[in-house]
Amino acid sequence: MKRLMGGTVPESVCQRGDIPPKVREICDRFEKNSRDIIQANGMSVPKFNEITRYCQQSPKPRDCPR
């Protein structure tokens, strides 16, 4: 992605509408693979995102992986 974006990858690159088609392909493949992994482990994407946001709090809750 770095090479395709000219050396730097902007934050939240996959949410942008102005990215090259090859970068869009990488983003789409990453999203699909992530969704498949989450669901294969018996969780929904919204629940995974909820847990992720919870564990990103500062200070990190005790029941989150360190």
MIVO-290198 format. One line per field, with one value per residue: residue number from 1; x, y, z of N, C-alpha, C in turn. Coordinates in steps of 0.001 Angstrom, whole numbers, plus 500000, padded with zeros to 6 digits. Layout:
num	c(NUM, ...)
n_u	c(X, ...)
n_v	c(Y, ...)
n_w	c(Z, ...)
ca_u	c(X, ...)
ca_v	c(Y, ...)
ca_w	c(Z, ...)
c_u	c(X, ...)
c_v	c(Y, ...)
c_w	c(Z, ...)
***
This chain:
num	c(1, 2, 3, 4, 5, 6, 7, 8, 9, 10, 11, 12, 13, 14, 15, 16, 17, 18, 19, 20, 21, 22, 23, 24, 25, 26, 27, 28, 29, 30, 31, 32, 33, 34, 35, 36, 37, 38, 39, 40, 41, 42, 43, 44, 45, 46, 47, 48, 49, 50, 51, 52, 53, 54, 55, 56, 57, 58, 59, 60, 61, 62, 63, 64, 65, 66)
n_u	c(500826, 501942, 503776, 502025, 500661, 502496, 504505, 503560, 500959, 497835, 496023, 493192, 492854, 491301, 488726, 488584, 487572, 489096, 491138, 493616, 492617, 493935, 494688, 492168, 491335, 493045, 492138, 489473, 489889, 491218, 489176, 487199, 488616, 489095, 486473, 485648, 487360, 486579, 483867, 484221, 485126, 482921, 481732, 480051, 480616, 479840, 479842, 482538, 483722, 482658, 483853, 486520, 486573, 485945, 488209, 490136, 490054, 491354, 492430, 493349, 490829, 490776, 489950, 490760, 492973, 496479)
n_v	c(498828, 501186, 501735, 502015, 504272, 506257, 506354, 507114, 506231, 507370, 507947, 505968, 505149, 503387, 504326, 506449, 508072, 508656, 506920, 504918, 502326, 499807, 500024, 500160, 497553, 496139, 497121, 496200, 493415, 493067, 493864, 491887, 489521, 490047, 490207, 487565, 486114, 487090, 486250, 483491, 482889, 482994, 485494, 488618, 491324, 493944, 493442, 492747, 495211, 496796, 495660, 496179, 499024, 499390, 498273, 500050, 502185, 504658, 504757, 501390, 498942, 496414, 493858, 493490, 492305, 492645)
n_w	c(500000, 500771, 498711, 496565, 497360, 497189, 499113, 501651, 503896, 504420, 507488, 508203, 505564, 504047, 504256, 502636, 499600, 497458, 496625, 494885, 492542, 493007, 495669, 496797, 496267, 498006, 500475, 500421, 500373, 502826, 504594, 504081, 504786, 507504, 508503, 507971, 509696, 512219, 512294, 512004, 514464, 515998, 516530, 516083, 513767, 514696, 517522, 517940, 517260, 519288, 521584, 520948, 520982, 523697, 524939, 524151, 525760, 528027, 531266, 530298, 530598, 533159, 532378, 529781, 527194, 527691)
ca_u	c(500000, 502848, 504307, 500914, 500234, 503583, 505407, 502866, 499578, 497060, 495192, 491851, 492943, 490237, 487472, 488678, 486996, 490019, 492320, 493782, 491882, 494707, 494586, 490789, 491329, 493696, 491205, 488330, 490354, 491467, 487879, 486576, 489360, 488849, 485086, 485617, 488035, 485708, 482696, 484655, 485332, 481631, 481397, 479597, 481505, 479503, 480295, 483990, 484032, 482303, 484911, 487732, 486455, 486000, 489583, 491006, 489912, 492522, 493300, 492779, 490116, 491513, 489540, 491221, 494349, 497541)
ca_v	c(500000, 502331, 501990, 502478, 505591, 507214, 506375, 507292, 505733, 508213, 507279, 505610, 505176, 502593, 505074, 507544, 507791, 509070, 506051, 504168, 501050, 498708, 500217, 499769, 496086, 495709, 497446, 495285, 492077, 493121, 493899, 490573, 488559, 490365, 489795, 486099, 485654, 487430, 485387, 482106, 482744, 483073, 486833, 489525, 492478, 495009, 493072, 492877, 496646, 497268, 495198, 496916, 500385, 499264, 497989, 501156, 503245, 504947, 503570, 500154, 498130, 495240, 492619, 493504, 491796, 493657)
ca_w	c(500000, 500850, 497365, 495731, 497832, 497040, 500257, 502927, 503922, 505321, 508484, 507711, 504095, 503423, 504291, 501662, 498295, 496405, 496606, 493636, 492495, 493622, 497117, 497124, 496282, 499253, 501564, 500349, 500756, 504265, 505271, 503953, 505601, 508912, 508803, 507984, 510918, 513355, 512265, 512222, 515898, 516675, 516972, 515029, 513578, 515658, 518872, 517916, 517301, 520638, 522491, 520587, 521538, 525154, 525360, 523775, 526743, 528843, 531292, 529740, 531586, 533635, 531721, 528390, 527036, 527821)
c_u	c(500877, 503369, 503215, 500454, 501366, 504454, 504754, 501437, 498804, 496260, 493799, 491788, 491776, 488884, 487458, 488081, 487956, 491279, 492399, 493052, 492631, 494663, 493189, 490680, 491933, 492760, 490033, 488711, 490609, 490148, 487194, 487274, 489124, 487464, 484994, 486238, 487149, 484531, 483056, 484905, 484064, 481212, 480875, 480585, 481134, 479973, 481815, 484385, 483733, 483400, 486210, 487699, 486570, 487449, 490569, 490886, 491230, 492020, 492547, 492077, 490892, 491179, 489912, 492646, 495365, 498488)
c_v	c(501245, 502723, 502575, 503888, 506617, 507374, 506571, 506785, 506594, 507379, 507070, 505612, 504450, 503292, 506201, 507127, 508041, 508210, 505289, 502822, 499882, 498804, 499819, 498253, 495554, 495956, 496472, 493874, 492009, 493080, 492535, 489546, 488789, 489907, 488274, 485538, 485900, 486470, 483921, 481830, 483016, 484442, 487644, 490690, 493614, 494699, 493192, 494357, 497249, 496892, 495957, 498329, 500363, 499109, 499080, 502330, 503458, 505403, 502342, 499366, 496851, 493959, 492574, 492943, 492930, 493601)
c_w	c(500000, 499467, 496477, 496098, 497775, 498272, 501605, 502810, 504913, 506319, 507887, 506184, 503436, 503452, 503271, 500320, 497150, 496332, 495287, 493690, 493149, 495142, 497577, 497189, 497575, 500433, 501590, 500791, 502268, 505038, 505232, 504826, 507088, 509337, 508903, 509263, 512137, 513422, 512484, 513701, 516694, 517150, 515789, 514921, 514530, 517088, 518970, 518022, 518668, 521638, 522222, 521171, 523058, 525620, 524954, 524738, 527481, 530198, 530778, 530846, 531931, 532877, 530236, 528308, 527111, 526685)
***
